[in-house]
């Protein structure tokens, strides 16, 4: 069974870089306002980048997580634990993301600029999401949950770096496509990392408990053949 301290030790590169990024982003958010930061991060738009990020952002969708998990279960059966961890991390991080979205009122970028009457427009505003459930970014939570699971499961520096780049690209895609502000992405990333780590720590105890429950129920259903039938002198065997 992995404890959180064990996970931090086994996957220290991934966690250290994420800590450094969190501090850097926190400083960025303190220096620039929400609008200034959003405009700065969207200062360079091209048609090709728009197409690129429209495709990249799909990788943070829950459907992609289930797709990857299904492929692992079918073609890489020895890594069944990895597939189950991916699903567990996605479900838990997704649940808490939705709870925060319900509690916190935060306008999407296009709505925010319209309400505050800022004279700023992006071509991505046309297809961007609207409403007041911007915080946190669910796609970022899913992406960083997956990144945390992969980097911890394989304990390889290359996998850690690749997973981190994967998460960062999806997180930035949410800003580039005007679905979220930077603070939304940061919140989603932290939720994904936290609950993916907890999912790894919880996995073995939960699995063991399920096995015990299933075994107990099986014993109750499948009674020994030597059991005497009620109200009868006939016995099995």
N, C-alpha and C positions, 0 to 999 in steps of 0.2 A: 504494500500500500504506500502510495506517494503522499507525503505531507507537503504543504506549501513551501516549507523551507528546503525540502529536498528538490522540489521543482525549480526553485530559484537557483539552487546550486547546479543542477543538471543542465539548465538552459539559461545560464547567467548572461551569455552574450545577447540573447534576444531581449531579456528583461532590462539589461543595462542600457541598451540602445533605446528601448522604449521609454525608459526613465529620462534619458537625456533629451529625447524628442518632446516628451511631455513638458519638461522644464522650459525648453526653447519655445514651444508653442504658447505656454503660459506667459512668458515674457513678451512675446509677439502680441498677444491679446491685451496685455497691460499697456503696451506702447501705442497700439493702434486701436481705434474704435471698431465696432462691428462692421460698419459700412466701409471704413478706410481699408480694413483688412480684406474684406470681400472684393473691393475694387482692385486692390493690389494683386491679389491672387488670380484675378480674372483680367489682368492687363494685356494678356497675349492670347488672342483667339484666332484660329484658322479653321478652314473647312475640314482638313484632314485630322486635326486634333479633336474636333467635335465628333467625327465618326469614330475615332480611336476610343475616346472616353465613353461614348454611347455603348460600345461593345464591352469595354472593360467593366463598366458599372454593373453589368448583368452578373458578373462573377460574385457580387456581394448579395445576390438574391438567394433566398432560401431554397429555391428550385435547384440552384447550382450545387448547394451543399448536399441535398438529397441525391442528386445525380452522381456526384463524386462518391458518396457513401455506397450507392447501389453498384457502381463499377467496382469498387473495392470488394464488396461482398460477393460479387459474381466471379471476378477474375483474379482476385488476390485474397483468397479465403483465409490464409494464415494471418492476415492483418484485419481480421474481423473486429478486433478491439478498437482499431483506429476508426473504422466506419461508425461504430456505435458511439465512440467519443465525439466524433464530428456532429452526429445528430443530437446527442445530449447537450453539447456546448451550444449548438444553434438554438435549441428549444429553450434552454434556460436563459441565455443572453437575450433572445428574442422576447421572451416573456417579460423580463425586467425592462427592456427597452420600451415595450408597449405600455407598461405601467407608468414609466416616467413621461411618456408622450401624453398620457391621459391626465396626469397631474400637472405638468408644466405647460403653460400657454406660451408658445414661441412661434411667431409668424415665419413662414417660409420667405426666402430672399425677395422674390417678386412682390409678395404681399407687403413685406416690410418697407420696400422702397416706394410702393404705391401709397401706403398709409402715411408715411412721413414725407411724401411729395418730393423725393429726391429726383433730380434730373439725371438719371442714370439708366441705361438700357443695354441689355445683352440680347443677342439673337436667341440664346437658350431660354430666355424668359417665356417664349411662346409655348414650349413643351414642358416647362418646369412644373413641379407640383405646387399646389397652392394650399392655403389653410393655415392652421395655428398649431400644428403638431410637428414642428421642425426638430425639437430637441428630445432625445438624441438621434443621431443618424442610425437607422436600423441596418442599412447596408454596411456601414463601417463596423458596427458591432458584430455582424455575421462574418465579415472579412477577417477581422482581427481575432475572432474566436477560432476560425479555421487556421489562421496563421499560427496561433499559439499552440493548437493541437498538433499540427505538423512539426513545428520546430521542437516541441517537447518530446514527441513520439520518436523521432529519428535522431535526436541529439547530435546533429551535424551542423557545423558552422555555415556550410553552404546552404543547407535547408533553412536555417534560421534567417540568413540574409535574404534568400529568395522569398521566404514567407513574409518578411518585413516589407520588402519592395511590393509584393502582392497587395498587402494591406494598405500601404501608403497610396498606391495607384488608385485603388477603389475609393479610398477616403477622399483623395483630391478630385476624383471624377464627380463626386457628389457636389463639390463646390463649383467645379468647372461647368457642370450642367445646371447650375443655379437651383439645386434642390435643397442645399444646406449652407449654413455658415460654418466657419472653421470651428467654433466652439461646439457645434452639433457633432461634427466629425470626431473631435477630441473626446467628447462624452461617450459617443458610440464605441470608439476604440478602447477606452478604459473599461467599459462594461464588457466588451468582448473578451479582453485579456483576463479580467478578473473572473468572470464566470466560466471561461474555458479552463482556467487554472483550477477553480473549485470543482469543475466536472471531472478533471483528472484525479483530484484528491478523493472525490466521492465515488468514483467508478467501482473500485474493488469492494468497498463496503456494501454498496447498493447491489452489486452482482451477487455477492455472497448471501445477502439477505433474501434476494429473489430465489436463489437456488434452494435455500433452506425452506422457504415457503412452498415452493413447487414440490420439493421432496416430501414434505409433511403431508401436503394434499394428496400426493400420489399414493402414499402409504394408507391414507384413510379410504381412498377409492378402491385400490387394489388390495383387498384383504387377503391374508394367507389362505391357502387352499384347505388348510386343516380346520378352518372355522366351522363351528356347528351352526346349522340353519335354525333360526328361531322356531319354537313350537314343533320341532321335528326331531326324530331320533336318528335321521339320516345325516351322515357326515361325509365330507369330501375325502377322497383318497381311500 
